[in-house]
Amino acid sequence: MIAVARNKQKLDELKHQLEKTYGIAAWIYNKDLSDQNEVRDLYEALKNEQLDVHILVNNAGFRLYGEFVET
């Protein structure tokens, strides 16, 4: 599982909980996805780790409305 958020402490807690409770590997990235540079950094990090995103759950909003591919 890959988790991305701005709050590093909450990400660390989530990683620990997922790995301990469910025995799964979790990758965390402390990024602000409203910043295009951080989006690019995340893309490069995932590419370098050879991690593929199969399902995306977007649980955050940033006042953009429309089709996902257009925003």
N, C-alpha and C positions, 0 to 999 in steps of 0.2 A: 504494500500500500504506500502511496505517495501522498503526503500531506503538505500543504503550502499555507502559510499564514504569516501575519506580521508579528505575532506574539511568540517569541522564542520559548519562553517558559511554558506556555500552554502546549506548544509543539513537543517539547521534551516530555511533558507529562503524558501526552497522547501516545507518543512513541513507546514509552515504558509500559503503559496500560495495554496497548495493542499486542506488544510482544509477550508480555507476561500472561495476559488473559487468554489470548487466542493463539499464541505461538507462531505468529506471522512476522515476517520481516517488514519493517516500516522505514521508509526514507522520509526525512523531514527537511523542508527548505523554508528558511525564514526570509520571505520575500513580500514586498508590497506590489501586488499585481496591477495597481493603478499607475505604476511607473513602468513605462515601456522598456527602459534599460534593465529593470529587474525581471521583466518578462523574458527578455532576450537571454539574460543570465540563467534563468531557470531552464529555458529551452536547451542551452548549451550544456548545463549540468546534467540534465536528463539524457541528452545525447551521449555525453561522455561516459555516463554510468550504464549506457545501453538499456535504459528503462523505457518501455513502451507503455503508453496510456491507452487502455482498452475501454475504460468507462470513466467519464468525467462527471463528477458531482460538483456543481458550482453552488456553493452555499453563501455567496456574498454578492452584494450588488454595488453598483457605482453609478447610479443615475443615468445609465444608458439603456435605451429601450429599442427593441427590434429583434430581428432574427439573430441567433447566436453568431452565425458566420459573418453577419454584417456589422456587429458591434465589436 
